[in-house]
C-alpha cells in the first residue's frame, strides 16, 4: 500500500479549524526529543502522539510489519469490483485508495502519492494514530494533515478515511482511505467525496450479496418446511427462520444451541464435494441429507459440510443439521427437529406469534426477534421509518402474550394521560404502549427515564421513528432500551412481501363484488416503487382503488397513480452513479435536508449538488 495513508483528527461534517502546520511541526519535534510542548497544541493530537509512544511505535519507521491476512475476506470479495473500477483513475500518481478490514489490515490498495512505502497494517499499535484507526473507533469520517501524524514518512501527506458498515447491523467491517499530498487549505479533504462514495458502493454491494445468501437460506428453509407439521429452523448467525411447529416445540436453550451450531458451520470454508451439500432445488424429503445419519465422531461433521444429528437440550429431541451452501461456502444451516422417540411433538412453551403478512427474510428476522423479546414483560423498543408497521406489530405482540388491555398513549396526538398514570398502569401489571416516542415533550421523556430507573422490568412497549438527531434526554432513553430494540425493515427492503400484503390491506369486498386482484404488470410496478410511506402508503393506495374503481377485473398498471405506474427512470445508473446517489441521500439525511451542509460534507459545490439532485430525480 502507498505510504500516503494515515490520519489523526476527526473531521465531522462541520470540519474544525486546524492549527497552523509550522508550529505543529515544531511541537512534534519537541515531543519526539522529550522537550516541553508549547501552548496551543490540540489535546487530541498530543494524546495521539502519546499513544504512539506508549505502543512503542518508531517515528522513523521504514519497514512496517506485514500482518497475517485472512485467507478469505467477505469484505474484499464484495469490494473488489468497486475498487477495480476506480483503480485506473488513480494511475496519475496524485492520490491513493486503500481498503482495510476491521483490524486495519490492508486488504487492497491502488495509486500512489508522496511517499510510497508499503504499509500493511494501519493499527495504532503498528503505525501510530491515523485516520483509518480513528474512523474505525469513532464510526465517522476522519482526516489528517502532515505533522498530525506520528510517522516521519507521512509528514507531507493528507488523508481521509471512512468506515465501511455492515448493512444488516451497522457493525464496522473496515475502512476506505484516500490519501494525497499535503492539502490543509481544503475543507473537507478533497478526497472525502470519493471515500464516502466508495464506502457507500461497497456497502451496497455487501447488501446485495447478503440478500442473495438470505434468499438461498430462505429457499432451503421453505423446501425443508414444505412437509406439513415439519419442525424446521434455518439460521445463518444473523437470520433465524422457524416453522410454526418449531416455534412451539423449541426451548430458548435449544434455539441457542442451534445458533451456536450455525456460527460454527459458517466459520469454516466449504471444501467438501458439492454432491454432499444440501441442494435447495431437491424436493423436501428426497435428499440424502435428510436420511438418518450415522453417529458422528469427528469435528468435521460439526463444522464441515455433511449432515449430522444433534441432540438438543430440555428434552426437545434431535435436530438433523444440514449446512446450506452458496458459491462454495457454507452460509448457514437448516435443522429439522424430531421429538424423542415414542413421543408426539409437544409445545415447549407458549410463545407469541406474529401473524402480520410477510415472509421475506428481513421481515421474518425482525418479527422473530421482536416475538422472542416480547416473551418477557420487559421494555421493548420498535424502531423504523414511518409506516413500517411498528404499531400494528406492537399490538400483535401484546395480544399474543395476553396483554389485552394495554394503556395506549400516542405522543403525536397529544398526551391522553399524565406520566403519573403510566406508573399507575405499570404498577397494576397493565402494559403501556407508547407510540411516537420521538414526539414526547422533554418533561415526559425525563419522567419516563425516571420510571425506568425505578422499574427496569416495566411492561413498556415504545415505537420510535428516527428523524432529527435526538436530544440528550431522548438519547438516554434510546440507549437504555438499545439492548431490547428491533428495527423493522422498510417496504422497499422487502418487495417480495407486497403480493402477500395486498389481500391483507384490501377492505372486505361488498356483497356481489369480487375481491381485488392484480395483473402481473401492476404487481411488478408495485414491487419496483420505493414506497417512501411504506405500508401506510400502500394501504392508502389499495383502499382507494377498492372504494373508487369503476371497472371489473384485475387492477391494471394504467390504474395506478403516476409515480407508481411510471416506475424508476428508464436509464440504468452505473455502479458509481448509484454509489454517488446513495452518498448524497445519506448526507442529506445526516444534515436534516440542509443542502448547503450536505454539499460541504461531500466536498462539492452547492450548485453541483443541485445539478446532481436533478439528474438523479431526487
C-alpha angles and dihedrals in degrees: 000000000000113000089234092095127105144082146196123187125055113248110201123187088279100052113217122232112269127220118254108273099227095061088042091054089051091048090051091052090051090050093050091050094046097248124139115274122240122243120272101044107135112252093229092057093048090048089051092052091047092052090052090052090047090053090050096243114166112228090211092053111157104164110043116198119260113233126217103261122214114264089229127022119191088193093055092044090055095039100046097081090050094046096046090055088056098043097084091056090058095058093096092084094235099107145006135221122210135183121201133182127235090281090052093248109151109247099173139002138175138175128032140235143162104348115008102199111147116249117184099178125044097184115129089240089064107032106009128244115346141158095261092054092047094046089051092050099043097034088226138100112281133184141184140198128205116294093025082082120083097214121083093222092063099050094107096040134100119197140175127199132194125193119239110223130203107249095220100051110004094245114156108250099176144303141272117216131191116192134182141153120308110298111162092151091074123081115218105020109272089238094053095098091049092049092047093047093046093050090047092049091050091049090050090052090048090052093050091050091045091054091050092054091043089054091051090050092047092050090051091049095048093050093048091047094049091097108089112254095010114155101221132167127185120191138170103172092268105045130046122193120185130182116226091256092052093047091056095041106044124081120216088254092055091049090050090053090052091048091055090047091054091049091050092050093047093052092065126076113239109246097157129117105271088228087072093053126100109264112210090200093063115094115257113265096024101079120098086228088078097045116109107287127230113243107273122227105175138067089240090077091053097043101020135074108272128092120260141171121255125193111225125213128245092044090286095139136235128324121210100215119201123180116232115222133208126173093344096311133101104240100176145319139265115212124194109198123211122189120238113289113280094015128106120229107279125187111248096205138345108261127185111256123210111223098182114126120263136088102186117126096247092050096044091047092052096044093044090053092046091048092051094048092046091060088085118056095237130120114294128187122205114194134179145113119306113283097020093123101260095144094043090051091046092054091046091052093048093049093047093056095044103261094135099160109042122167104248119204122180113197091191091064098043122272113292093192136033121247089253088065090054091059091045092053093047092046089055090054092255117140121239121217110193114188126202097013088180089069096055118119117247092250091053092048089051090050090050092050090051090048091053090047089057096038110026089168095054116146091243126150119187132186119207132185113201115227129122114026109279120245121245094266094051091042089056089053092049091048090051091055097037094103090055102041134115127197115212115218120244117251091248087061092057107036090152088073095060095086090053093045096052098073091043092053097044116096117242109277118248115251112283095023123099121235119268113275132178139220117236090247091055091047091052090051091051091050093050096049113101094222101210088187091049119201092349091059092047091049092053091051093049094047093047091052093046093051102040108031113122098186132072130232131047119336109264127213090248090064094059122097115271098256091051096040095048094048125189123338113289092229110088111228118229119244091257091048089051089049092049092048091051092048091052093050091048092049091049090050092050091052098043093250094307102148096193093056092041091054092048091050090051092048095240134115118265090240089055090052091051090050092051091047089056092045092053093040091238 
